[in-house]
Amino acid sequence: MFWYRLIPLDVLLLRDAKPFTPGERAWAGSTFPPTGDAIAGAVRGLLGETLDLQLTGPFLCRQVQHEQKLYFPRPLGFVGDRPLIPLPWIGAENQMKFDKSAPQPLVTPFDSHRDKDELEDEIKPIKYRQYLPADVVLKYLKGQIDSKDWECKGDSEEKPWKIESRSHNSIEPGTRQVKDESGYFVENAVRLHPDWSIAFGIDRQLPTGETMRLGGEGHRVLLERCDELGEQWQAIQAQSEHNFDKDGRSIAYLVTPGVFERSSNGEILCQAWPWEWKLAHTSNPNQSDPGNLVSVATGQSIPITGIGRAQVFAALPGSNYYLNQPQSLYQDEEGAANKAKRWRSLGYSELLWIKYQG
């Protein structure tokens, strides 16, 4: 993989896949960071060829002093800096009623000392990072992360961009009036904070120092080679693979949008976790053997452009999956369908693995 960063030369317009009709008070949805589809489209436009590409990412990147650092979405299996734990892993699975067709509930373990500290936090609230630098993610994978690692080092780690709303008007010919029908809509533009950029790995060398179009309205980014980002990713990936090879309870950490879909009676279904991961509790009479998936910490899904369709709902980056044993994705298997492999080739469903230490 060759690693690059994209430095925006202006705001970026990256529309999501929600359908909308331009008209009075119509808003076009947007998504950020960009998806693998957006990066692949920009690269193909730069090269002027329709190519099969292998991507890693995209991720956010920040210049810290003279170093470029990869940043990853905050794991959702935490409240502040306190981890969420599945009920069975603390021996309390029979203490709460829940939908047996869904993953087990998550709780924060009781800690009387921490509860006292939280009273002080109400007086002086802590800002927690929503994006973690590569060195902190490596500590997380090693089980060495501590409370200070979660705290923001500057406001931009809470949200590295700001939203600017832009209106679009269509004028009635021969007048100065906006069209009555489909004449007005608004969409959100993204402006990255200074020192922040977008990073990705790709399986071919690209011409550096070039500008290329990314997203809508012809907005452009500067393409710059950045090998140190590849070194950071290799260290993280090596630790993740080491953790995956260990038996026992594990947490899978989703760092790019997760596309987990299947066909059922001609209908495409998406969910927040892989369909091949069966629940560890066998409440369904059709499930003969228990699976590995115990619980899930996730958020609202992201509508993205689907392969061959208008829309797919992707699991939110940062989602955590709790498994009794590590389990790979169907998308990564040798005999996986071409469509599933294509999702992975565009950087979707990238998982990092953590060995659960209790």
FIROLO-572893 format. One record per residue (C-alpha): residue number from 1; residue in three letters; x, y, z. Coordinates in steps of 0.001 Angstrom, whole numbers, always signed. Last residue first. Layout:
# residues N
<rec seq="NUM" type="ALA" X="X" Y="Y" Z="Z"/>
...
# end
This chain:
# residues 358
<rec seq="358" type="GLY" X="-11613" Y="-8054" Z="+32156"/>
<rec seq="357" type="GLN" X="-8745" Y="-8492" Z="+29699"/>
<rec seq="356" type="TYR" X="-10616" Y="-8596" Z="+26381"/>
<rec seq="355" type="LYS" X="-8132" Y="-9052" Z="+23528"/>
<rec seq="354" type="ILE" X="-8719" Y="-6184" Z="+21109"/>
<rec seq="353" type="TRP" X="-9188" Y="-6565" Z="+17334"/>
<rec seq="352" type="LEU" X="-9292" Y="-3937" Z="+14588"/>
<rec seq="351" type="LEU" X="-11988" Y="-4180" Z="+11935"/>
<rec seq="350" type="GLU" X="-12264" Y="-2504" Z="+8513"/>
<rec seq="349" type="SER" X="-15841" Y="-2887" Z="+7231"/>
<rec seq="348" type="TYR" X="-15384" Y="-651" Z="+4137"/>
<rec seq="347" type="GLY" X="-12017" Y="+119" Z="+2529"/>
<rec seq="346" type="LEU" X="-13037" Y="+19" Z="-1139"/>
<rec seq="345" type="SER" X="-11586" Y="-3496" Z="-1565"/>
<rec seq="344" type="ARG" X="-13789" Y="-4640" Z="+1328"/>
<rec seq="343" type="TRP" X="-16971" Y="-3581" Z="-458"/>
<rec seq="342" type="ARG" X="-15666" Y="-5173" Z="-3650"/>
<rec seq="341" type="LYS" X="-15086" Y="-8474" Z="-1885"/>
<rec seq="340" type="ALA" X="-18758" Y="-8584" Z="-898"/>
<rec seq="339" type="LYS" X="-19812" Y="-7945" Z="-4499"/>
<rec seq="338" type="ASN" X="-17411" Y="-10557" Z="-5841"/>
<rec seq="337" type="ALA" X="-18910" Y="-13251" Z="-3618"/>
<rec seq="336" type="ALA" X="-16639" Y="-14654" Z="-913"/>
<rec seq="335" type="GLY" X="-14710" Y="-17844" Z="-1687"/>
<rec seq="334" type="GLU" X="-11362" Y="-16769" Z="-242"/>
<rec seq="333" type="GLU" X="-12828" Y="-15197" Z="+2875"/>
<rec seq="332" type="ASP" X="-12449" Y="-11522" Z="+3731"/>
<rec seq="331" type="GLN" X="-16057" Y="-10511" Z="+3002"/>
<rec seq="330" type="TYR" X="-17263" Y="-13448" Z="+5136"/>
<rec seq="329" type="LEU" X="-15752" Y="-11605" Z="+8079"/>
<rec seq="328" type="SER" X="-13361" Y="-13199" Z="+10570"/>
<rec seq="327" type="GLN" X="-14304" Y="-14468" Z="+14032"/>
<rec seq="326" type="PRO" X="-12564" Y="-13821" Z="+17351"/>
<rec seq="325" type="GLN" X="-14070" Y="-15936" Z="+20167"/>
<rec seq="324" type="ASN" X="-16587" Y="-15004" Z="+22869"/>
<rec seq="323" type="LEU" X="-17389" Y="-11905" Z="+20840"/>
<rec seq="322" type="TYR" X="-18126" Y="-8288" Z="+21758"/>
<rec seq="321" type="TYR" X="-18561" Y="-5924" Z="+18795"/>
<rec seq="320" type="ASN" X="-17666" Y="-2240" Z="+19073"/>
<rec seq="319" type="SER" X="-18881" Y="+451" Z="+16653"/>
<rec seq="318" type="GLY" X="-16415" Y="+3303" Z="+16051"/>
<rec seq="317" type="PRO" X="-17453" Y="+3732" Z="+12432"/>
<rec seq="316" type="LEU" X="-21279" Y="+3606" Z="+12205"/>
<rec seq="315" type="ALA" X="-22789" Y="+582" Z="+10469"/>
<rec seq="314" type="ALA" X="-23669" Y="+1204" Z="+6824"/>
<rec seq="313" type="PHE" X="-27157" Y="+1625" Z="+5354"/>
<rec seq="312" type="VAL" X="-27143" Y="+1074" Z="+1598"/>
<rec seq="311" type="GLN" X="-28682" Y="+3306" Z="-1068"/>
<rec seq="310" type="ALA" X="-29124" Y="+3873" Z="-4783"/>
<rec seq="309" type="ARG" X="-28234" Y="+425" Z="-6033"/>
<rec seq="308" type="GLY" X="-25533" Y="-1271" Z="-8164"/>
<rec seq="307" type="ILE" X="-22968" Y="-1010" Z="-5369"/>
<rec seq="306" type="GLY" X="-24665" Y="+1166" Z="-2762"/>
<rec seq="305" type="THR" X="-24306" Y="+4908" Z="-2179"/>
<rec seq="304" type="ILE" X="-24232" Y="+5606" Z="+1540"/>
<rec seq="303" type="PRO" X="-26818" Y="+6029" Z="+4291"/>
<rec seq="302" type="ILE" X="-25017" Y="+5986" Z="+7666"/>
<rec seq="301" type="SER" X="-26427" Y="+3998" Z="+10595"/>
<rec seq="300" type="GLN" X="-27175" Y="+5578" Z="+13965"/>
<rec seq="299" type="GLY" X="-24977" Y="+4295" Z="+16759"/>
<rec seq="298" type="THR" X="-23123" Y="+1164" Z="+17868"/>
<rec seq="297" type="ALA" X="-22210" Y="-960" Z="+20881"/>
<rec seq="296" type="VAL" X="-22895" Y="-4643" Z="+20168"/>
<rec seq="295" type="SER" X="-23193" Y="-7746" Z="+22358"/>
<rec seq="294" type="VAL" X="-22452" Y="-11461" Z="+22662"/>
<rec seq="293" type="LEU" X="-21507" Y="-12544" Z="+19143"/>
<rec seq="292" type="ASN" X="-19779" Y="-15956" Z="+19127"/>
<rec seq="291" type="GLY" X="-22491" Y="-18325" Z="+17931"/>
<rec seq="290" type="PRO" X="-24527" Y="-20874" Z="+19836"/>
<rec seq="289" type="ASP" X="-25529" Y="-24006" Z="+17933"/>
<rec seq="288" type="SER" X="-28938" Y="-25177" Z="+16773"/>
<rec seq="287" type="GLN" X="-30375" Y="-21840" Z="+15715"/>
<rec seq="286" type="ASN" X="-33885" Y="-22493" Z="+14372"/>
<rec seq="285" type="PRO" X="-35305" Y="-22406" Z="+17924"/>
<rec seq="284" type="ASN" X="-34098" Y="-18773" Z="+18255"/>
<rec seq="283" type="SER" X="-33152" Y="-18086" Z="+21882"/>
<rec seq="282" type="THR" X="-29646" Y="-19454" Z="+21325"/>
<rec seq="281" type="HIS" X="-27483" Y="-17015" Z="+23276"/>
<rec seq="280" type="ALA" X="-24092" Y="-16460" Z="+21601"/>
<rec seq="279" type="LEU" X="-25700" Y="-14640" Z="+18690"/>
<rec seq="278" type="LYS" X="-24562" Y="-15618" Z="+15195"/>
<rec seq="277" type="TRP" X="-21868" Y="-13658" Z="+13342"/>
<rec seq="276" type="GLU" X="-22483" Y="-14462" Z="+9658"/>
<rec seq="275" type="TRP" X="-24938" Y="-11574" Z="+9395"/>
<rec seq="274" type="PRO" X="-22200" Y="-9095" Z="+10262"/>
<rec seq="273" type="TRP" X="-23290" Y="-6339" Z="+12687"/>
<rec seq="272" type="ALA" X="-25355" Y="-3132" Z="+12362"/>
<rec seq="271" type="GLN" X="-27857" Y="-4525" Z="+9885"/>
<rec seq="270" type="CYS" X="-28638" Y="-4272" Z="+6193"/>
<rec seq="269" type="LEU" X="-31328" Y="-6166" Z="+4257"/>
<rec seq="268" type="ILE" X="-31689" Y="-6347" Z="+464"/>
<rec seq="267" type="GLU" X="-35081" Y="-7714" Z="-592"/>
<rec seq="266" type="GLY" X="-35496" Y="-10446" Z="-3228"/>
<rec seq="265" type="ASN" X="-36847" Y="-12937" Z="-724"/>
<rec seq="264" type="SER" X="-33898" Y="-12207" Z="+1592"/>
<rec seq="263" type="SER" X="-30667" Y="-10764" Z="+230"/>
<rec seq="262" type="ARG" X="-27780" Y="-9913" Z="+2584"/>
<rec seq="261" type="GLU" X="-26005" Y="-6840" Z="+3885"/>
<rec seq="260" type="PHE" X="-23263" Y="-5913" Z="+6358"/>
<rec seq="259" type="VAL" X="-21526" Y="-2755" Z="+5136"/>
<rec seq="258" type="GLY" X="-19427" Y="-1390" Z="+8007"/>
<rec seq="257" type="PRO" X="-18292" Y="+2236" Z="+7752"/>
<rec seq="256" type="THR" X="-14569" Y="+2485" Z="+8656"/>
<rec seq="255" type="VAL" X="-12845" Y="+1938" Z="+12044"/>
<rec seq="254" type="LEU" X="-14931" Y="-962" Z="+13438"/>
<rec seq="253" type="TYR" X="-13460" Y="-2241" Z="+16724"/>
<rec seq="252" type="ALA" X="-13828" Y="-5990" Z="+17342"/>
<rec seq="251" type="ILE" X="-13713" Y="-6945" Z="+21015"/>
<rec seq="250" type="SER" X="-12435" Y="-10348" Z="+22133"/>
<rec seq="249" type="ARG" X="-13190" Y="-13069" Z="+24632"/>
<rec seq="248" type="GLY" X="-11123" Y="-16194" Z="+24178"/>
<rec seq="247" type="ASP" X="-8488" Y="-17511" Z="+21827"/>
<rec seq="246" type="LYS" X="-5581" Y="-15425" Z="+20539"/>
<rec seq="245" type="ASP" X="-4867" Y="-15051" Z="+16806"/>
<rec seq="244" type="PHE" X="-7062" Y="-11951" Z="+16602"/>
<rec seq="243" type="ASN" X="-4887" Y="-10144" Z="+19146"/>
<rec seq="242" type="HIS" X="-1732" Y="-10647" Z="+17053"/>
<rec seq="241" type="GLU" X="-3649" Y="-9547" Z="+13949"/>
<rec seq="240" type="SER" X="-4693" Y="-6324" Z="+15730"/>
<rec seq="239" type="GLN" X="-1125" Y="-5672" Z="+16918"/>
<rec seq="238" type="ALA" X="+189" Y="-6064" Z="+13354"/>
<rec seq="237" type="GLN" X="-2605" Y="-3824" Z="+11998"/>
<rec seq="236" type="ILE" X="-1745" Y="-1034" Z="+14429"/>
<rec seq="235" type="ALA" X="+1973" Y="-1167" Z="+13628"/>
<rec seq="234" type="GLN" X="+1240" Y="-1335" Z="+9876"/>
<rec seq="233" type="TRP" X="-1113" Y="+1644" Z="+10116"/>
<rec seq="232" type="GLN" X="+1513" Y="+3807" Z="+11790"/>
<rec seq="231" type="GLU" X="+4110" Y="+2837" Z="+9171"/>
<rec seq="230" type="GLY" X="+1652" Y="+3648" Z="+6383"/>
<rec seq="229" type="LEU" X="+1047" Y="+7097" Z="+7868"/>
<rec seq="228" type="GLU" X="+4820" Y="+7684" Z="+7838"/>
<rec seq="227" type="ASP" X="+4793" Y="+7139" Z="+4056"/>
<rec seq="226" type="CYS" X="+2939" Y="+10387" Z="+3287"/>
<rec seq="225" type="ARG" X="+2520" Y="+11197" Z="-434"/>
<rec seq="224" type="GLU" X="+550" Y="+14438" Z="-1004"/>
<rec seq="223" type="LEU" X="-2593" Y="+15033" Z="-3097"/>
<rec seq="222" type="LEU" X="-4059" Y="+18564" Z="-2912"/>
<rec seq="221" type="VAL" X="-7854" Y="+18710" Z="-2718"/>
<rec seq="220" type="ARG" X="-10458" Y="+20237" Z="-5009"/>
<rec seq="219" type="HIS" X="-14060" Y="+21397" Z="-4943"/>
<rec seq="218" type="GLY" X="-15803" Y="+20762" Z="-8284"/>
<rec seq="217" type="GLU" X="-19324" Y="+21347" Z="-6959"/>
<rec seq="216" type="GLY" X="-19537" Y="+17859" Z="-5472"/>
<rec seq="215" type="GLY" X="-17118" Y="+15437" Z="-3841"/>
<rec seq="214" type="LEU" X="-13357" Y="+15339" Z="-4322"/>
<rec seq="213" type="ARG" X="-11716" Y="+16854" Z="-7418"/>
<rec seq="212" type="MET" X="-7999" Y="+16402" Z="-7781"/>
<rec seq="211" type="THR" X="-4922" Y="+18525" Z="-7262"/>
<rec seq="210" type="GLU" X="-1471" Y="+17227" Z="-8106"/>
<rec seq="209" type="GLY" X="+1636" Y="+17485" Z="-5906"/>
<rec seq="208" type="THR" X="+1880" Y="+13720" Z="-5972"/>
<rec seq="207" type="PRO" X="+1097" Y="+11552" Z="-9004"/>
<rec seq="206" type="LEU" X="-358" Y="+8306" Z="-7609"/>
<rec seq="205" type="GLN" X="+1397" Y="+5027" Z="-6854"/>
<rec seq="204" type="ARG" X="-784" Y="+1954" Z="-6677"/>
<rec seq="203" type="ASP" X="-2403" Y="-279" Z="-4047"/>
<rec seq="202" type="ILE" X="-3998" Y="+2523" Z="-2035"/>
<rec seq="201" type="GLY" X="-3781" Y="+3776" Z="+1547"/>
<rec seq="200" type="PHE" X="-5876" Y="+6675" Z="+2788"/>
<rec seq="199" type="ALA" X="-5593" Y="+9968" Z="+4662"/>
<rec seq="198" type="ILE" X="-7858" Y="+13041" Z="+4903"/>
<rec seq="197" type="SER" X="-6508" Y="+16341" Z="+6277"/>
<rec seq="196" type="TRP" X="-6213" Y="+18347" Z="+9481"/>
<rec seq="195" type="ASP" X="-3570" Y="+21009" Z="+10215"/>
<rec seq="194" type="PRO" X="-6176" Y="+23824" Z="+10102"/>
<rec seq="193" type="HIS" X="-9778" Y="+22713" Z="+10801"/>
<rec seq="192" type="LEU" X="-11644" Y="+20929" Z="+8018"/>
<rec seq="191" type="ARG" X="-14476" Y="+22839" Z="+6328"/>
<rec seq="190" type="VAL" X="-17513" Y="+20732" Z="+5453"/>
<rec seq="189" type="ALA" X="-20376" Y="+22001" Z="+3294"/>
<rec seq="188" type="ASN" X="-23982" Y="+21346" Z="+4252"/>
<rec seq="187" type="GLU" X="-26745" Y="+21470" Z="+1687"/>
<rec seq="186" type="VAL" X="-29642" Y="+23832" Z="+1039"/>
<rec seq="185" type="PHE" X="-32340" Y="+23736" Z="-1629"/>
<rec seq="184" type="TYR" X="-34212" Y="+26161" Z="-3843"/>
<rec seq="183" type="GLY" X="-35887" Y="+26213" Z="-7240"/>
<rec seq="182" type="SER" X="-37598" Y="+22859" Z="-7302"/>
<rec seq="181" type="GLU" X="-40914" Y="+24540" Z="-8155"/>
<rec seq="180" type="ASP" X="-41499" Y="+28247" Z="-7565"/>
<rec seq="179" type="LYS" X="-38290" Y="+29168" Z="-9349"/>
<rec seq="178" type="VAL" X="-36252" Y="+31857" Z="-7576"/>
<rec seq="177" type="GLN" X="-36998" Y="+35344" Z="-8849"/>
<rec seq="176" type="ARG" X="-34647" Y="+37672" Z="-10718"/>
<rec seq="175" type="THR" X="-36547" Y="+37249" Z="-13966"/>
<rec seq="174" type="GLY" X="-35954" Y="+36313" Z="-17634"/>
<rec seq="173" type="PRO" X="-35572" Y="+32625" Z="-16839"/>
<rec seq="172" type="GLU" X="-36761" Y="+31715" Z="-13302"/>
<rec seq="171" type="ILE" X="-33684" Y="+31508" Z="-11127"/>
<rec seq="170" type="SER" X="-32447" Y="+28260" Z="-9589"/>
<rec seq="169" type="ASN" X="-31027" Y="+28754" Z="-6091"/>
<rec seq="168" type="HIS" X="-28551" Y="+26722" Z="-4060"/>
<rec seq="167" type="SER" X="-28030" Y="+27516" Z="-361"/>
<rec seq="166" type="ARG" X="-24832" Y="+26626" Z="+1494"/>
<rec seq="165" type="SER" X="-24690" Y="+25636" Z="+5149"/>
<rec seq="164" type="GLU" X="-21191" Y="+25633" Z="+6659"/>
<rec seq="163" type="ILE" X="-20330" Y="+22744" Z="+8974"/>
<rec seq="162" type="LYS" X="-17166" Y="+22663" Z="+11048"/>
<rec seq="161" type="TRP" X="-14342" Y="+20162" Z="+11105"/>
<rec seq="160" type="PRO" X="-12019" Y="+18315" Z="+13499"/>
<rec seq="159" type="LYS" X="-14743" Y="+17566" Z="+16084"/>
<rec seq="158" type="GLU" X="-13680" Y="+16745" Z="+19662"/>
<rec seq="157" type="GLU" X="-10034" Y="+16538" Z="+18619"/>
<rec seq="156" type="SER" X="-10374" Y="+20107" Z="+17253"/>
<rec seq="155" type="ASP" X="-11016" Y="+21513" Z="+20742"/>
<rec seq="154" type="GLY" X="-7448" Y="+21002" Z="+21950"/>
<rec seq="153" type="LYS" X="-5844" Y="+17922" Z="+23494"/>
<rec seq="152" type="CYS" X="-9167" Y="+16261" Z="+24265"/>
<rec seq="151" type="GLU" X="-9174" Y="+13728" Z="+27097"/>
<rec seq="150" type="TRP" X="-9472" Y="+10024" Z="+26294"/>
<rec seq="149" type="ASP" X="-5781" Y="+9206" Z="+26811"/>
<rec seq="148" type="LYS" X="-5946" Y="+10657" Z="+30330"/>
<rec seq="147" type="SER" X="-8320" Y="+7886" Z="+31462"/>
<rec seq="146" type="ASP" X="-5965" Y="+5039" Z="+30557"/>
<rec seq="145" type="ILE" X="-5310" Y="+2859" Z="+27485"/>
<rec seq="144" type="GLN" X="-3027" Y="-150" Z="+28052"/>
<rec seq="143" type="GLY" X="-5151" Y="-3002" Z="+26686"/>
<rec seq="142" type="LYS" X="-2725" Y="-3510" Z="+23773"/>
<rec seq="141" type="LEU" X="-5352" Y="-2539" Z="+21203"/>
<rec seq="140" type="TYR" X="-6163" Y="+587" Z="+23230"/>
<rec seq="139" type="LYS" X="-2470" Y="+1490" Z="+23432"/>
<rec seq="138" type="LEU" X="-2271" Y="+1220" Z="+19624"/>
<rec seq="137" type="VAL" X="-5366" Y="+3439" Z="+19372"/>
<rec seq="136" type="VAL" X="-3599" Y="+6012" Z="+21580"/>
<rec seq="135" type="ASP" X="-534" Y="+6015" Z="+19296"/>
<rec seq="134" type="ALA" X="-2716" Y="+6294" Z="+16183"/>
<rec seq="133" type="PRO" X="-4536" Y="+9401" Z="+17376"/>
<rec seq="132" type="LEU" X="-8104" Y="+9102" Z="+18725"/>
<rec seq="131" type="TYR" X="-11119" Y="+10931" Z="+17305"/>
<rec seq="130" type="GLN" X="-14158" Y="+11884" Z="+19410"/>
<rec seq="129" type="ARG" X="-11831" Y="+12952" Z="+22200"/>
<rec seq="128" type="TYR" X="-13503" Y="+13619" Z="+25524"/>
<rec seq="127" type="LYS" X="-14122" Y="+17046" Z="+26996"/>
<rec seq="126" type="ILE" X="-14150" Y="+16822" Z="+30791"/>
<rec seq="125" type="PRO" X="-16739" Y="+18618" Z="+32899"/>
<rec seq="124" type="LYS" X="-15535" Y="+20721" Z="+35865"/>
<rec seq="123" type="ILE" X="-18341" Y="+20843" Z="+38447"/>
<rec seq="122" type="GLU" X="-20064" Y="+17758" Z="+37071"/>
<rec seq="121" type="ASP" X="-16614" Y="+16151" Z="+36850"/>
<rec seq="120" type="GLU" X="-16295" Y="+16480" Z="+40650"/>
<rec seq="119" type="LEU" X="-19420" Y="+14343" Z="+41106"/>
<rec seq="118" type="GLU" X="-17912" Y="+11924" Z="+38593"/>
<rec seq="117" type="ASP" X="-14915" Y="+11417" Z="+40852"/>
<rec seq="116" type="LYS" X="-17150" Y="+10089" Z="+43607"/>
<rec seq="115" type="ASP" X="-18706" Y="+7576" Z="+41198"/>
<rec seq="114" type="ARG" X="-15187" Y="+6563" Z="+40122"/>
<rec seq="113" type="HIS" X="-14310" Y="+5587" Z="+43679"/>
<rec seq="112" type="SER" X="-17535" Y="+3574" Z="+44060"/>
<rec seq="111" type="ASP" X="-16912" Y="+1584" Z="+40869"/>
<rec seq="110" type="PHE" X="-19896" Y="-226" Z="+39358"/>
<rec seq="109" type="PRO" X="-19212" Y="-1843" Z="+35973"/>
<rec seq="108" type="THR" X="-20690" Y="+77" Z="+33012"/>
<rec seq="107" type="VAL" X="-23468" Y="-1916" Z="+31378"/>
<rec seq="106" type="LEU" X="-24184" Y="-3482" Z="+27979"/>
<rec seq="105" type="PRO" X="-27323" Y="-5391" Z="+27018"/>
<rec seq="104" type="GLN" X="-27067" Y="-8767" Z="+25185"/>
<rec seq="103" type="PRO" X="-27484" Y="-8861" Z="+21409"/>
<rec seq="102" type="ALA" X="-30991" Y="-9024" Z="+19916"/>
<rec seq="101" type="SER" X="-33379" Y="-11947" Z="+19312"/>
<rec seq="100" type="LYS" X="-33593" Y="-12456" Z="+23088"/>
<rec seq="99" type="ASP" X="-35188" Y="-9028" Z="+23530"/>
<rec seq="98" type="PHE" X="-34212" Y="-8007" Z="+27050"/>
<rec seq="97" type="LYS" X="-34959" Y="-8744" Z="+30699"/>
<rec seq="96" type="MET" X="-32173" Y="-7927" Z="+33136"/>
<rec seq="95" type="GLN" X="-30502" Y="-9736" Z="+36052"/>
<rec seq="94" type="ASN" X="-30069" Y="-13129" Z="+34392"/>
<rec seq="93" type="GLU" X="-26965" Y="-12151" Z="+32387"/>
<rec seq="92" type="ALA" X="-25155" Y="-10839" Z="+35468"/>
<rec seq="91" type="GLY" X="-21885" Y="-12806" Z="+35465"/>
<rec seq="90" type="ILE" X="-19705" Y="-9818" Z="+34487"/>
<rec seq="89" type="TRP" X="-19069" Y="-11134" Z="+30989"/>
<rec seq="88" type="PRO" X="-22691" Y="-12266" Z="+30683"/>
<rec seq="87" type="LEU" X="-23920" Y="-8651" Z="+31144"/>
<rec seq="86" type="PRO" X="-21850" Y="-7264" Z="+28273"/>
<rec seq="85" type="ILE" X="-19290" Y="-4625" Z="+29356"/>
<rec seq="84" type="LEU" X="-19224" Y="-891" Z="+28557"/>
<rec seq="83" type="PRO" X="-15885" Y="+746" Z="+29281"/>
<rec seq="82" type="ARG" X="-15530" Y="+3975" Z="+31283"/>
<rec seq="81" type="ASP" X="-13577" Y="+6856" Z="+29684"/>
<rec seq="80" type="GLY" X="-16650" Y="+8915" Z="+28864"/>
<rec seq="79" type="VAL" X="-19183" Y="+6152" Z="+28354"/>
<rec seq="78" type="PHE" X="-17265" Y="+3596" Z="+26302"/>
<rec seq="77" type="GLY" X="-18088" Y="+884" Z="+23757"/>
<rec seq="76" type="LEU" X="-18499" Y="+3489" Z="+21025"/>
<rec seq="75" type="PRO" X="-14805" Y="+3451" Z="+20106"/>
<rec seq="74" type="ARG" X="-13776" Y="+7009" Z="+19053"/>
<rec seq="73" type="PRO" X="-13213" Y="+7335" Z="+15334"/>
<rec seq="72" type="PHE" X="-9568" Y="+7000" Z="+14208"/>
<rec seq="71" type="TYR" X="-6795" Y="+9546" Z="+13672"/>
<rec seq="70" type="LEU" X="-3593" Y="+9012" Z="+11678"/>
<rec seq="69" type="LYS" X="-719" Y="+11282" Z="+12609"/>
<rec seq="68" type="GLN" X="+1540" Y="+13478" Z="+10452"/>
<rec seq="67" type="GLU" X="+4649" Y="+14710" Z="+12250"/>
<rec seq="66" type="HIS" X="+6307" Y="+18150" Z="+12234"/>
<rec seq="65" type="GLN" X="+4384" Y="+19577" Z="+15228"/>
<rec seq="64" type="VAL" X="+1226" Y="+17451" Z="+15174"/>
<rec seq="63" type="GLN" X="-141" Y="+17439" Z="+11612"/>
<rec seq="62" type="ARG" X="-3480" Y="+15663" Z="+11663"/>
<rec seq="61" type="CYS" X="-4987" Y="+12840" Z="+9627"/>
<rec seq="60" type="LEU" X="-8543" Y="+11564" Z="+9305"/>
<rec seq="59" type="PHE" X="-9173" Y="+8114" Z="+7928"/>
<rec seq="58" type="PRO" X="-10070" Y="+6716" Z="+4509"/>
<rec seq="57" type="GLY" X="-9370" Y="+3911" Z="+4988"/>
<rec seq="56" type="THR" X="-7416" Y="+1202" Z="+3191"/>
<rec seq="55" type="LEU" X="-8109" Y="+985" Z="-518"/>
<rec seq="54" type="GLN" X="-7670" Y="-1635" Z="-3264"/>
<rec seq="53" type="LEU" X="-8622" Y="-254" Z="-6681"/>
<rec seq="52" type="ASP" X="-10183" Y="-1796" Z="-9778"/>
<rec seq="51" type="LEU" X="-9694" Y="+855" Z="-12463"/>
<rec seq="50" type="THR" X="-11855" Y="+3013" Z="-14712"/>
<rec seq="49" type="GLU" X="-9248" Y="+5436" Z="-16060"/>
<rec seq="48" type="GLY" X="-8730" Y="+9203" Z="-16228"/>
<rec seq="47" type="LEU" X="-6053" Y="+9053" Z="-13548"/>
<rec seq="46" type="LEU" X="-7468" Y="+11983" Z="-11546"/>
<rec seq="45" type="GLY" X="-11084" Y="+10950" Z="-12143"/>
<rec seq="44" type="ARG" X="-10266" Y="+7403" Z="-11081"/>
<rec seq="43" type="VAL" X="-8663" Y="+8768" Z="-7906"/>
<rec seq="42" type="ALA" X="-11706" Y="+10947" Z="-7116"/>
<rec seq="41" type="GLY" X="-14122" Y="+8064" Z="-7666"/>
<rec seq="40" type="ALA" X="-12038" Y="+5795" Z="-5419"/>
<rec seq="39" type="ILE" X="-12017" Y="+8428" Z="-2664"/>
<rec seq="38" type="ALA" X="-15790" Y="+8964" Z="-2847"/>
<rec seq="37" type="ASP" X="-16487" Y="+5227" Z="-2887"/>
<rec seq="36" type="GLY" X="-14195" Y="+4708" Z="+120"/>
<rec seq="35" type="THR" X="-16393" Y="+7046" Z="+2148"/>
<rec seq="34" type="PRO" X="-15747" Y="+10688" Z="+2984"/>
<rec seq="33" type="PRO" X="-15421" Y="+11801" Z="+6627"/>
<rec seq="32" type="PHE" X="-18091" Y="+13202" Z="+6547"/>
<rec seq="31" type="THR" X="-21620" Y="+12736" Z="+5204"/>
<rec seq="30" type="SER" X="-24187" Y="+15099" Z="+3723"/>
<rec seq="29" type="GLY" X="-27978" Y="+15332" Z="+3473"/>
<rec seq="28" type="ALA" X="-29604" Y="+17699" Z="+996"/>
<rec seq="27" type="TRP" X="-32081" Y="+20048" Z="+2664"/>
<rec seq="26" type="ALA" X="-35347" Y="+21222" Z="+1089"/>
<rec seq="25" type="ARG" X="-36872" Y="+24405" Z="+2555"/>
<rec seq="24" type="GLU" X="-38825" Y="+25070" Z="-674"/>
<rec seq="23" type="GLY" X="-37832" Y="+22657" Z="-3366"/>
<rec seq="22" type="PRO" X="-35068" Y="+20287" Z="-4353"/>
<rec seq="21" type="THR" X="-36366" Y="+16739" Z="-3860"/>
<rec seq="20" type="PHE" X="-34388" Y="+14436" Z="-1579"/>
<rec seq="19" type="PRO" X="-33109" Y="+10858" Z="-1631"/>
<rec seq="18" type="LYS" X="-30682" Y="+9934" Z="+1151"/>
<rec seq="17" type="ALA" X="-27422" Y="+8657" Z="-351"/>
<rec seq="16" type="ASP" X="-25051" Y="+11096" Z="+1356"/>
<rec seq="15" type="ARG" X="-23672" Y="+14242" Z="-253"/>
<rec seq="14" type="LEU" X="-20014" Y="+15138" Z="+153"/>
<rec seq="13" type="LEU" X="-19503" Y="+18872" Z="-390"/>
<rec seq="12" type="LEU" X="-15983" Y="+19918" Z="+642"/>
<rec seq="11" type="VAL" X="-14825" Y="+23401" Z="+1672"/>
<rec seq="10" type="ASP" X="-11704" Y="+24785" Z="+26"/>
<rec seq="9" type="LEU" X="-8151" Y="+23671" Z="-804"/>
<rec seq="8" type="PRO" X="-8651" Y="+20444" Z="+1131"/>
<rec seq="7" type="ILE" X="-5395" Y="+18569" Z="+1864"/>
<rec seq="6" type="LEU" X="-5649" Y="+14917" Z="+853"/>
<rec seq="5" type="ARG" X="-3148" Y="+12560" Z="+2432"/>
<rec seq="4" type="TYR" X="-1417" Y="+9653" Z="+789"/>
<rec seq="3" type="TRP" X="-228" Y="+6176" Z="+1665"/>
<rec seq="2" type="PHE" X="+1070" Y="+3559" Z="-759"/>
<rec seq="1" type="MET" X="+0" Y="+0" Z="+0"/>
# end
